[in-house]
Amino acid sequence: MDRRDFMKLASLAGMSIAGAPLLGRAEHGELVDHGRHQAAGDDDYTGPLFVTVQAHGGWDPTLLCDPKGNDLNRSYNVGDIGTAGNIRYAPIASAAAFFGAHYTRMMVINGVDTATNAHDAGQRNCASGRLGEGYPNIAALVAGAGAPQRPMSFISFGPYDRTGGLVAPVRNGNNARLADLSFPDRRNAEDPAAGTYHTETAHAMIRLAREKRAQAMLESNRLPRFRHAISSMLTARSGSKELQRLQDVLPEPHTNALFRQAQLVVAAYKAGIGVSGNLFHSNFDTHGDHDNQQSARMNEIVGLVSFLWEEAERQGVADKLTVLMCSDFGRTPQYNGNAGKDHWSITSMIAMGAGIPGNTVVGMTNDGHDAIPLDPATKQPAADPAQGVRITPAHVHRGLRRVLGLEGSDADRLFPIVLDDELDPFAV
């Protein structure tokens, strides 16, 4: 296929080669190949709406779900620590409402050893379960294994959102752009009453011509890379029709930019064109004024997750929602000279929702916020710490894959998590 034919194909598929970022793309060095064209909505995916929520910069679990008080925190004392069921939490402003509302669907995993103090490596490890490069964010893994052909299968707002080539990421949540892509024939895409450029009869003739030409091009080009390009173009073209379903369920954009992330992810799942999402909030790297800055960020990310659940309830999909909250790493037990806290490899992760054993805490840290090795069988402190196992992100991700039904899938085999022990935080 020469360049002229390729551009013709792009034109008949209704797509700009310069890129339509909302519909996603293969990442540099990755190939997304679904084998055949399949319109969204033609699949039978009934799996979870899986959402990762990343606290970018390294959060302090002692100001959320692994409270210590006294010497480790200057903002509260041991007597201020709250409880919801079996879960203890730090007394930040939004904690009581958050844990009180969600503890029955929540598992807290404390004492997670990320084995790094570097931001990129920590984000990678906690979001994918692997310290080294190349593994997908678990939300991308869920989408790639479940329904990669959907136009908005994996929606990401960053920071770590590699896909391993399993699915094309969608990285644009602009509502005006959504309208343009959903209703390309309207004179005013955002006005349902606006006239169209073509009549229905003209549309039918255009569709027939496109189908015949696409079939001819598929038959004349047998090389896999060209057939993949054609398939991708056709998937993108069919996606605009499916995006109209998104417009039907997408609410008015919230004034809070963080909440708009959640609105889009939930609406895409509700519309049958999305599977998973990757949300994030930044500015957790509090090397100065730690107590004030970190507490503010914690309240905001807790508010995001609370809104995510509220939106899932409103859209009637809360029973399908599974959430993983994580961060790069933790913060040091001690303060630096700027009343800040620096990087610390020990952190916490929180899993919530469908398939997660609720009202549960696994793992623990000592008074110096170092991880306590566990007996893999009982998940209690090991009698001999030297023989115990420290929970890692790999343990969390291996267990999550089992909970989500991904164990043994093609995606699981392509990106295996291999450990020398049987510790599974979710086996209770």
C-alpha positions in Angstrom: 0.0 0.0 0.0 1.6 3.3 -1.1 1.1 6.6 0.8 -1.7 7.8 -1.5 -3.7 4.6 -0.8 -3.1 4.9 2.9 -4.3 8.4 3.0 -7.4 7.4 1.0 -8.1 4.7 3.6 -7.8 7.2 6.4 -10.2 9.4 4.6 -12.8 6.7 4.1 -12.5 5.7 7.7 -13.3 9.3 8.7 -10.0 9.7 10.6 -7.3 12.3 10.7 -3.8 10.8 10.4 -2.5 13.7 12.5 -4.3 12.0 15.3 -7.6 11.9 17.2 -6.3 11.7 20.7 -9.6 10.9 22.3 -9.8 7.6 20.5 -6.4 6.5 21.7 -3.3 5.3 19.9 -0.7 2.7 20.1 2.1 3.9 22.3 5.6 4.4 20.9 7.2 1.0 20.4 3.9 -0.8 21.1 1.5 -2.5 18.7 -2.2 -2.8 19.5 -3.6 -5.6 17.3 -7.0 -6.9 18.0 -6.9 -9.3 15.1 -10.2 -8.2 13.5 -12.5 -5.2 13.3 -15.2 -5.4 15.9 -17.6 -2.6 16.7 -18.0 -1.6 20.4 -21.2 -3.0 21.8 -20.8 -6.2 19.7 -18.8 -7.9 22.5 -20.2 -9.6 25.5 -18.0 -8.1 28.2 -19.7 -8.2 31.6 -16.6 -7.8 33.7 -15.6 -5.2 36.3 -15.2 -1.4 35.9 -11.7 -1.3 37.2 -10.1 2.0 38.2 -6.7 2.8 39.5 -6.3 6.1 41.5 -2.7 7.2 41.7 -1.4 9.7 44.3 1.5 11.2 42.3 4.6 12.1 44.2 4.5 9.7 47.1 1.8 9.8 49.7 2.2 9.4 53.5 0.1 6.4 54.7 0.5 7.6 58.3 -1.8 10.4 57.3 -4.4 8.0 55.9 -4.7 4.3 56.5 -1.6 3.4 58.6 -1.8 6.0 61.4 1.0 6.4 64.0 0.7 9.7 65.8 3.1 11.1 68.4 6.7 11.2 67.1 5.9 10.2 63.5 3.3 12.9 63.0 3.2 16.3 64.5 -0.4 17.0 63.4 -2.1 14.4 65.7 -1.6 12.0 68.6 -2.4 8.4 69.2 -5.6 9.2 70.9 -6.9 11.0 67.8 -6.8 8.0 65.6 -10.2 6.9 64.3 -11.6 3.4 63.5 -14.2 2.1 61.1 -14.8 -1.6 61.7 -11.3 -3.2 61.7 -9.7 -0.3 59.9 -7.8 2.5 61.7 -7.4 5.9 60.0 -5.6 9.2 60.6 -7.8 12.1 61.7 -7.7 14.2 58.5 -10.8 16.1 57.8 -12.5 13.8 55.3 -11.3 10.5 56.8 -14.2 9.7 59.1 -16.8 10.1 56.3 -14.7 8.2 53.8 -13.8 5.2 55.9 -17.2 5.2 57.6 -19.0 4.9 54.2 -16.7 2.5 52.6 -14.9 0.2 55.1 -17.2 -2.7 54.4 -15.9 -2.8 50.8 -12.3 -1.9 51.6 -9.1 -3.8 52.1 -6.1 -1.8 53.5 -2.7 -3.2 52.7 0.0 -1.7 54.9 3.7 -2.3 54.9 4.1 -2.6 51.2 7.8 -2.5 50.2 8.2 -0.8 46.8 12.0 -1.4 46.9 12.7 2.1 45.5 12.8 5.8 46.4 12.6 6.9 42.7 9.4 8.4 41.4 9.2 6.7 38.0 10.2 3.2 39.3 7.7 3.6 42.3 4.8 4.6 40.0 5.6 1.7 37.7 5.8 -0.8 40.5 2.6 0.1 42.3 0.6 0.5 39.1 1.8 -2.6 37.3 3.3 -4.9 39.9 6.8 -4.8 38.4 9.7 -2.6 39.3 11.3 -2.9 35.9 10.0 -1.4 32.7 7.5 -2.8 30.2 4.5 -4.0 32.2 1.1 -2.4 31.7 -0.9 -0.5 34.3 -3.3 -3.0 35.8 -6.3 -1.0 34.5 -4.8 -1.4 31.0 -4.4 -5.1 31.6 -8.0 -5.4 32.6 -9.1 -3.5 29.5 -6.8 -5.5 27.2 -8.0 -8.8 28.5 -11.7 -7.8 28.6 -12.7 -5.7 25.6 -9.8 -4.0 23.9 -11.8 -3.2 20.8 -14.1 -0.7 22.6 -13.4 2.9 21.5 -12.7 4.1 25.1 -11.7 0.8 26.7 -8.9 2.3 28.8 -9.2 5.9 29.8 -6.1 7.4 31.5 -5.3 10.8 33.0 -1.7 9.6 34.0 0.9 9.4 35.3 1.9 5.7 34.8 -0.3 4.4 32.1 1.7 2.1 29.9 -0.4 -0.5 28.1 2.1 -3.1 26.9 0.4 -3.0 23.6 -2.8 -4.6 24.9 -5.1 -1.7 24.3 -5.0 1.8 22.9 -5.1 4.4 25.7 -7.6 7.3 25.6 -6.0 10.4 27.1 -8.4 13.3 26.3 -11.4 14.0 28.5 -12.5 17.2 26.7 -16.3 17.2 26.5 -16.3 19.5 23.4 -13.9 17.1 21.7 -16.3 14.2 22.6 -19.2 16.0 21.0 -17.1 16.6 17.8 -16.2 12.9 17.5 -19.6 11.6 18.5 -21.6 13.8 16.0 -19.3 14.7 13.1 -22.2 15.4 10.7 -23.9 18.0 12.9 -23.4 21.6 11.9 -23.0 22.3 15.7 -21.8 19.1 17.4 -23.0 20.2 20.8 -26.5 21.1 19.7 -28.9 18.1 19.2 -31.3 20.4 17.3 -28.6 21.5 14.8 -29.0 20.4 11.2 -26.7 17.9 9.6 -24.6 18.1 6.5 -26.1 15.0 4.9 -29.5 13.3 4.7 -30.0 9.8 6.0 -30.2 8.6 2.4 -26.8 10.2 1.7 -25.3 8.6 4.8 -26.5 5.2 3.7 -24.8 5.6 0.3 -21.6 6.8 2.0 -21.6 3.9 4.4 -22.1 1.4 1.5 -19.3 3.0 -0.5 -17.0 2.9 2.5 -17.7 -0.7 3.2 -17.1 -1.8 -0.4 -13.9 0.2 -0.7 -12.6 -1.0 2.7 -13.3 -4.6 1.7 -11.5 -4.2 -1.6 -8.5 -2.7 0.2 -8.5 -5.6 2.7 -8.5 -8.1 -0.2 -5.7 -6.4 -2.1 -3.3 -6.1 0.9 -2.3 -9.2 2.7 0.6 -8.0 4.8 -0.3 -8.2 8.5 0.8 -4.6 9.3 -1.4 -3.1 6.5 -4.4 -5.2 7.5 -3.8 -4.1 11.1 -3.8 -0.5 10.0 -7.0 -1.0 8.1 -8.6 -2.8 11.0 -7.6 0.1 13.3 -9.0 2.7 11.0 -12.4 0.9 10.8 -12.5 0.5 14.6 -11.9 4.2 14.9 -14.6 5.0 12.4 -17.2 2.8 14.1 -16.2 4.4 17.4 -17.9 7.7 16.6 -21.2 6.0 16.5 -20.6 4.4 19.8 -19.5 7.7 21.3 -23.1 9.0 20.7 -24.1 6.5 23.4 -21.6 8.1 25.7 -23.2 11.5 25.1 -26.5 10.1 26.3 -25.2 9.1 29.7 -22.5 11.7 30.3 -23.6 14.3 32.9 -22.9 17.9 32.8 -19.2 18.4 33.6 -18.5 18.9 37.3 -16.7 22.1 38.2 -14.0 20.0 40.0 -11.5 18.8 37.4 -10.7 15.7 39.4 -14.3 14.7 39.5 -14.6 15.1 35.8 -12.1 12.3 35.4 -14.4 10.0 37.4 -17.5 11.2 35.4 -16.0 10.2 32.1 -14.7 6.8 33.2 -18.0 5.8 34.8 -20.1 7.1 31.9 -17.9 5.2 29.3 -18.5 2.0 31.2 -22.2 2.7 31.5 -22.4 3.4 27.8 -20.7 0.1 27.0 -17.7 1.7 25.3 -15.2 1.6 28.3 -13.8 -1.0 30.6 -11.3 0.7 32.9 -9.8 4.0 34.0 -6.6 5.4 35.5 -7.2 8.6 37.6 -4.6 10.6 39.4 -3.9 13.5 41.7 -0.6 15.2 42.0 1.6 17.3 44.5 2.1 14.6 47.1 5.9 15.1 47.0 5.9 17.1 50.3 9.6 17.8 51.1 8.4 21.0 52.9 5.4 21.9 55.1 4.5 18.3 55.0 1.6 18.2 57.5 -0.4 21.0 55.8 0.4 20.1 52.2 0.0 16.3 52.6 -3.2 16.5 54.6 -4.7 18.8 51.9 -3.8 16.4 49.1 -5.1 13.4 51.1 -8.4 15.1 51.6 -8.6 15.8 47.9 -7.8 12.3 46.7 -10.2 10.8 49.3 -12.8 13.2 47.9 -12.1 12.0 44.4 -12.6 8.3 45.3 -15.7 9.1 47.3 -17.1 10.9 44.2 -16.2 8.0 42.0 -18.3 5.7 44.2 -21.2 8.3 44.2 -21.1 8.5 40.4 -21.0 4.7 40.0 -24.1 4.5 42.3 -25.9 7.2 40.3 -25.1 5.4 37.0 -26.1 2.0 38.5 -22.8 0.3 38.1 -21.4 0.4 41.6 -21.7 -3.3 41.9 -19.2 -3.7 39.1 -16.6 -1.2 40.4 -13.2 -2.2 41.7 -10.7 0.4 42.8 -7.0 0.3 43.6 -5.5 3.4 45.3 -1.7 3.6 45.3 1.2 5.9 45.1 4.9 6.0 44.2 6.1 5.1 47.7 5.7 6.5 51.2 7.3 9.3 53.3 10.1 9.1 55.8 9.2 8.6 59.5 11.2 11.7 60.4 10.8 15.3 59.3 13.6 17.2 57.4 14.8 20.7 58.2 11.9 22.2 56.1 9.2 20.5 58.2 8.8 18.1 55.2 9.2 14.4 54.7 11.4 12.7 52.1 11.1 9.5 50.1 10.5 6.2 51.9 10.1 2.9 50.2 7.4 1.6 52.6 3.9 2.5 51.6 0.2 1.4 51.7 -2.3 0.4 49.0 -6.1 0.3 49.3 -8.4 -2.0 47.3 -12.1 -1.5 47.2 -15.2 -2.9 45.7 -16.3 -6.0 43.6 -14.3 -9.1 44.7 -12.4 -7.4 47.5 -12.7 -8.8 51.0 -14.1 -5.8 52.9 -13.3 -4.5 56.4 -9.9 -6.1 56.2 -6.4 -4.9 57.0 -3.4 -7.0 55.8 0.2 -6.2 56.6 1.7 -3.8 59.2 4.5 -1.5 60.0 6.4 -1.0 63.3 6.7 2.3 65.2 9.5 3.4 62.8 7.2 2.8 59.8 9.2 -0.1 58.5 7.5 -3.2 57.1 7.0 -6.2 59.4 7.7 -9.5 57.6 4.7 -11.9 57.5 4.1 -15.6 57.6 2.7 -16.2 54.1 0.2 -18.8 55.3 -1.3 -16.7 58.2 -0.4 -13.2 57.0 0.6 -12.5 60.7 4.0 -11.4 61.8 6.5 -14.2 61.2 7.9 -15.9 64.3 11.3 -15.6 62.7 11.4 -12.2 60.8 14.4 -13.5 58.7 12.0 -16.2 57.3 9.1 -13.9 56.8 7.9 -12.2 53.6 7.5 -8.4 53.1 4.5 -7.5 51.0 5.4 -6.0 47.6 3.3 -4.5 44.9 3.8 -7.8 43.0 2.0 -9.6 45.7 -0.9 -7.1 45.5 -1.1 -7.4 41.7 -0.9 -11.1 41.6 -3.7 -11.3 44.1 -5.8 -8.7 42.2 -5.4 -10.6 39.0 -6.9 -13.7 40.7 -9.7 -11.7 42.2 -10.5 -10.1 38.8 -10.5 -13.4 37.0 -7.4 -12.6 34.9 -5.3 -15.5 36.3 -4.2 -17.7 33.4 -5.5 -15.3 30.8 -3.5 -14.5 27.7 -2.7 -11.1 29.2 -1.6 -12.7 32.5 0.7 -15.1 30.6 2.1 -12.3 28.5 3.0 -10.3 31.6 3.6 -12.9 34.3 4.1 -12.1 37.9 6.5 -14.6 39.4 7.2 -14.8 43.1 9.0 -17.3 45.3 6.2 -17.5 47.9 2.4 -18.0 48.1 1.5 -14.8 50.0 -1.8 -13.5 48.6 -3.2 -10.4 50.5 -6.7 -11.1 49.1 -6.9 -14.7 50.2 -8.8 -14.3 53.5 
